């Protein structure tokens, strides 16, 4: 269901912002929804997910901000029930709310995650999360069926409802994350500011997944690796950040390429090689940016842009 058809009991939809990050498919052309207070922002270049979200949120005077992926679809009461839950006095210290995500077949997507740590990436590199999941857990809550509501560390950015005052206090998304992990970074910073995140299983939203990057697999892998390294240097100890960097550069390509060779996929071999070529090329820039741990500096840059 489109957002324009959803219930609006208990809240006023102040503004709906579509940020077109220099798309080439003309999907944002001639957008017209008379029933929505629609604003379209068109970028000449693709500024990335976090930067586009900050653009959309800029100047908003609403109580809540809802970040909704382009491949996500709400049902008739998704937003209404979300706002009603956040407005309950007992939930006053919940800063971020996520809902139960369903795939195109109606199956529950296990979308919640723990905050990232070097060990989780190492487990994945060696396939330990698949071989011994109870001993080597994944950072995603794969051992939980997502059928009940609970307080969690992070909800996916596909449907990400956050209090606007909190979003402003922590200076929004860190725009160094072009795509991937910018939502985990924001969730962590809100936790450090004394707020919690909550997963509400009684409310649903459809999410296809990978909608922003599913057509460019090599670049998708590159962006994921780049954001991982940025996250590590921003939030981990220096030893753990360097360990993650070395494992990403020197260990992980081996099992990725081995899997592609076993499968006989030249396409995948080329994609992995291209992704790591891009990563090595971007490495000096990534490492130069890791010292900007204070988000206030990032906010100044964003406002001056």
VONUGU-557316 format. One record per residue: residue in one letter; x, y, z of N, C-alpha, C, O in turn. Coordinates in steps of 0.05 Angstrom, whole numbers, plus 5000, padded with zeros to 4 digits. Layout:
BEGIN
AXYZXYZXYZXYZ
...
***
This chain:
BEGIN
X501749765000500050005000501850255000503950255013
X501050454985502450704985501950865010499950835023
X503951035017503651205040501151385038499951455058
X500451465014498151635009495551505017493551645023
X495451235018492951095025492851005054490850885062
X494851065069494950965097493351135115492851375110
X492451015138490951165158492651385171495151355172
X491351595180492751815193491451885219491152115226
X490651685234489351725260491451795280493451655284
X491052015294492852095316495352235308497052295325
X495752305282498052455274497452615249495552555234
X499052825244498752985220501252935203503552965213
X500852875179503152825160504053095150502953215132
X506153205163507053475158508353505131507853705117
X509953315123511453335098512353065089513252905105
X512253015063513352765051515552855032514952995012
X517952775037520252855021521352625005521952405016
X521652654979522952464962525552594953525552804940
X527752464959530452564951531352394928531852154930
X531652524905532652384881535652424879536652634873
X537052204885540052214885541152174857542551984852
X540452364839541552354812540852094798542551974784
X538352004800537551754787537551784757537152004747
X538051564743538151564714535651444701535451444676
X533851334717531551194706529051364704526951264698
X529251614711527051804709524751734728522451814723
X525351574749523251484767522051704783519851684793
X523551924786522552144803521252364786520452574796
X521052324760519852524742516852534746515552324749
X515752774745512852814745511452684768509252574765
X512752684792511352574816509152764824509653004827
X506852654828504552824835502652664852501352484843
X502352744878500552614896499052834911499852924932
X496752934900495353154912494553114941494253304956
X494352864950493452814977495852814996495452795020
X498252844986500652855003501953125001502053254980
X503153225024504753465024507553405013509453395028
X507653354987510053244975512153454968511453664957
X514653404975516953564967518953384953519653174964
X519853464930521853304915524553464915524553694906
X526653334924529353454924530953304903531153054905
X532153444884533653314863536653384866537353624865
X538253184869541153224871542453184844541653004828
X544453344838545853314812547753074813548452964792
X548552994837550252764840549052594862547552684879
X549852334863548952154884550552214909552952144910
X549252334928550652414953550752184974552052214994
X549351964969549251744988546751755004545351955005
X546251525018543751495033543551685056541551815060
X545651685073545551855097545252145090543652285103
X546752245071546652525063543852595053542752805059
X542652415037539952465026537952475049536052635048
X538252295068536452295091536652555107534652665116
X539052655111539452905124538153135109537053315121
X538353125083537053325066534053325071532853535074
X532953085070530053065073529053155100526853265102
X530653115121529953185148530453475154529253585173
X532153605139532953885145530554075146528854075128
X530354225167528254425170525554315179523654465181
X525454065185522953945193522254025222524054015240
X519754105227518954175254517153975266515754035286
X517053735256515253525265516353385290518653425297
X514653235303515553085327517052835320518852745335
X516452715297517752465288518652485259517552635243
X520852345254521752305226521552015219522451845235
X520551945196520451675187522151655162521551775141
X524251485164525851435141524951165129525050955141
X524051185104522850955091524350895065524451065047
X525450655062526950585038525050595014522650545016
X526250644990524550644966523350374959521350364944
X524350154970523249894965521549794988521049554991
X520749975006519049905028516150015024515750225011
X514249855033511449935030509949895056510049675068
X508650105066507150085090504449945085503549945062
X503149845106500449755105498649975116499750185125
X496049935117494350155123494750285150494150525154
X495650135170495850245197498750245208499150285232
X500650205190503450195199504350445214505250435237
X503950675201504850925213503151005238504251085258
X500550965235498751035258499450885283499751005304
X499750625281500450465304503250525315503650515339
X505050595297507750655306507750915323508950915344
X506351115313506251375328504751335354505551445375
X502551185354501051135378502751005399502651065423
X504450805391506150665410508250855421508750855445
X509451025404511451215414510351425432511751525450
X507751485429506551695445505751595473505051755490
X505751335478505051225504507151325524509551305519
X506351425548508251525568510351325576512651405581
X509651065577511650865585513850825564515850695570
X513450935540515450905519516951165514518151205492
X516851345533517951615529521051615525522051805513
X522451405534525351395530526151225506528551175502
X524151135491524851005466525251215444523451375438
X527651215433528251415412527751325384527051485367
X528051065379527750955352525950715353526050545371
X524150695333522250475331522450345304522450485283
X522650085304522449925279520149735281519049685303
X519249635258516849465258517649195244519849165233
X515749015245516248755232516248785202514348875190
X518448705189518748725160517948455147518748245157
X516548475125515748235110516848255082517048475070
X517748025071518748035043516348025024514048025032
X516948004998514848014978512947774979510747784968
X513847564993512147324997510647325024509347135030
X511047535039509747555065511147415088510047385110
X513647325083515247195104516647405121517547615110
X516947355146518247545165521247555158522547355156
X522147805156525047845152526347895179525448065195
X528547755184529947795210531748035207534048015198
X530648255215531848515209533348655231534848845226
X533148565255534448705278537248605281537948385272
X538948765293541748705295542948805322541948975335
X545248675328546848775350548648995340549049025316
X549749145358551749345350554249185340554848975350
X555549295320557749155306560149125324560649295342
X561648925319564248865333566048715314565048575296
X568648745317570548615299570048305298570148185277
X569448185321569147895322566847795304567147585293
X564747955301562547865284563347845255562647655241
X565048035246565948025219567947785215567947655194
X569647735235571447515233569947255232570547075216
X567847225248566246985248565146935220565146705209
X564147145207562947125180565047045160564546875142
X567447165162569547115142570246825140570746715119
X570246685164571046405165568646215164568945975167
X566246325160563846165159562946045185561345865186
X563946155208563446035234560546085242559345925257
X559346305233556546365240554646155228552546105239
X555446035206553745835193554345555205552545395208
X556845505211557645235221556945205250555844995258
X557445405266556945385295555545635305556645795320
X553045675297551645935303551245985333551246215341
X551045775350550645815378553245905392553146055412
X555445825381558045895393559046165381560246325395
X558546205355559446435341557046585329556546555305
X555646745345553246875335553847085314555947205314
X551847135297552047345277551247605290549847605311
X552047835278551048085289548048125284546748275298
X547047995263544147985259542847785278544147575283
X540447835288539147655306537947425290535447405289
X539547255279538547035262537346805279535746645268
X538046795305536946585322534346665335533246515352
X533246885327530646985338528747025315529347145295
X526246915318524346915296522947175291521347195272
X523447375308522247645304519247645305517947815292
X518147465321515147455324514147595348511747635352
X515947675366515047825390516648085392518848115381
X515348275405516548545408518648535430518348385449
X520648705427522648725448524548965443524749065421
X525749055464527849255462530349125450531148905458
X531549255430533849145417535949355413535549595421
X538249285402540349475398539949645373540449885373
X539149505351538849655326536649535309536349295307
X534949715297532949635278533849735251535049955249
X533349585230534249665203533149925194530950005202
X534650065177533750325167531650315146530850525136
X530650075138528550065118525950205127524650345111
X525250165153523150315166524250405193524550245211
X524850665194526350765217525051015227525351235216
X523450985248522051215260523651315284524151165303
X524351575284525951685304524751955313523652095297
X525052015338524152275348525952495336528352475336
X524652695325526052905311528053055330530253115321
X527153105354528953245373531553085378533653195380
X531252825379533552645383535352655359537752675361
X534152635335535652645310537352895308539652885299
X536153115316537653375315539853375336542053475331
X539253265360541253275382543753115375545953195382
X543452895360545752735353546852805325548652665314
X545753015313546653115287546152935264547552945244
X544052775265543152615242545152405234546752315250
X544952325208546652115198549452225192549752455184
X551352055197554152115190554552075160554251845151
X555052285146555052275117557552155105557752115080
X559452075122561751925111560951645102562251525085
X558751545114557751285106556051325081553751415083
X557051265058555551315033553051145032550851245026
X553250895039551050715043552050475059554350395056
X550250365075550850145094552150245120554050395120
X550950145142551950195169551450475179552050535203
X550450655162549850925173547550915193547451075211
X545750715190543550695209544450565235543550645256
X546350375233547450255258549050465273548850475298
X550550625259552050835272550151025286550751115309
X547951105274546051285286544751155311544351285331
X544050895308542850755331544750745355543950775378
X547250705349549250695371549550965384549750985409
X549551175368549851445380547451525396547651665416
X545051435388542751485405542851335431541951435451
X543851085430544150925455546151065473545751085497
X548351165462550351315478549251565490550151665510
X547151675477545851915487543651855508542352035518
X543251595514541451515535538651425526536851405542
X538351375500535751285489535850995482538050875479
X533550875478533350595470532050565442530750755433
X532350335431531050265406529150025411529649865428
X526950015396524949805401523949695375523549835355
X523449425376522349285353519449205360518949065379
X517549305343514749265348513649055328513149115305
X513248815338512448595320509548605312508748465293
X507948755326505048765320504448955297502048985289
X506449085286506049265263507849175240510149095245
X506749175216508249065193508749275171507449475169
X510849215156511649375132512949185113514449005121
X512449215087513649045067516349165058516549405054
X518348985055520949085046522248875028522648645035
X522848965003524048784983526948734990527848504988
X528448944997531248905004533148964982532748874959
X535249114988537349184968536449374947537749384926
X534349514951533149684930534949904921534749994898
X536750004938538450234930540950144915542250314903
X541649884916544149804904544149524892546349414886
X541849414887541749134878542749094850543248874841
X542949314834543749294807546749314803547749274781
X548249384824551049434821552549274843553249384863
X552949014838553948834859556748904868557348894891
X558548964849561249034856561349284873562749284894
X559949484865559949734881558449694908559149814928
X556449524908555049464933556949344953556949414976
X558549154944560549034962562649234971563349244994
X563549394952565449604959564349794980565749855000
X561949894977560750074996560449945024560950075044
X559749685024559449545049562149525063562349575087
X564249455049566949425060567949695070569149715091
X567549905054568450175061567050265087568350375105
X564450225088562950315112563750155137563850265159
X564349905133565249735155567849845167568049865191
X569749925150572250025160571850295174573050345194
X570150465162569550725174568350685202569050825221
X566450505204565150445229567150355250567150445273
X568950175242570950075260572750285271573250295296
X573750465254575550675264574050885280575251025296
X571450905275569851105290569151005318569251155337
X568550745321567350645346569050435360568650405385
X570850305347572450095360575050215372575750435366
X576250055389578950125397580850115373580249995353
X583050255374584850265352585849985344586149925321
X586449825364587349545359585249385344585849255324
X582749405353580649255339580049365311579449215293
X580249635308579749755282581849665262581249605239
X584349665271586549575253586249275247586749195224
X585449125267585048835262582848785242583148615224
X580648935244578548915224579448995197578748875177
X580949215195582049305169583749095156583349035132
X585648975171587348775160585848525151586448405131
X583948445168582348205161580648255136580448075119
X579648495133578048565110579748565084578848475063
X582148675087583848695063585248435055585648385032
X586148285075587948065070586747785073587647595060
X584647765090583447495095580847455079580547255065
X579047645081576347605070576347555040574647405030
X578047685024577947634995578447344987577347244967
X579947195004580546914997578046744997577546614977
X576446735019574046565018572046664997570546504986
X571946924993570047024973570746924945569046834930
X573346944938574246854912574046554910573346444889
X574746414931574546114931571746024926571345834910
X569846154939567046074934566146124905564745964893
X567046354894566446414866567646214847566446134827
X570146124853571545934836570145664837569745534817
X569445574862568045314865565345314849564645124837
X564045544850561445574836561845614806559845604791
X564345654798564845694769563645954758562945964735
X563546154775562246414767564346624761565446744779
X564946654735566846864728565747144734567347324741
X563147164732561947434739562447504768563247734773
X562147314786562647374814565547424820566247594836
X567347274807570247324810570947604802572347744816
X569847694779570347964770569248174789570448384795
X566848114800565548304818567148334844567548554854
X568148104855569748114880572348264874573148434890
X573648204852576148334845575748634842577348794851
X573648714828573048994824572449144850573449364854
X570949014868570349134894572849184910573149404922
X574648994911577049024926579049224913580549354927
X578949234887580549444873579549714881581249894887
X576949754881575850014890576550074919577050304926
X576549864936577149904964579949994968580550184983
X581849854955584649934958585150214947586750364959
X583850284926584150554914583050764933584150984935
X580850704947579650894965580850894993580151065009
X582650714999583650675026584950925038584350995061
X586651075023587751315035585651515044585951635065
X583551545028581451735035579951635060579251795077
X579451375061577951265084579551305109578451385130
X582151245108583751275132584251565141584551625164
X584151745122584452025129581952125143582152315160
X579652005138577152105149576551985177574752085191
X578051775185577251635210577651805235576451735256
X579252015234579852165258577452355265577452455287
X575552385248573252565253571252415270569152335261
X571852385296570052235314567852415324565752305333
X568152675323566052855334564152925312564853025291
X561552855316559552905296559053205292557953285272
X559753375312559353655309560853765285559953945271
X563353655279564853745256563453665231563453815211
X562153435231560653345207558253525203557553585180
X556953615224554653785221555454055208554054155191
X557754165217558654415205559154385175558454555159
X560454165168560954115139558454105124558254215102
X556453965135553853925121552454195117551254245096
X552554365138551054615137552454805117551254985106
X555154775114556554955097556354875068556955025050
X555454625063555454515036553254655020552854594996
***
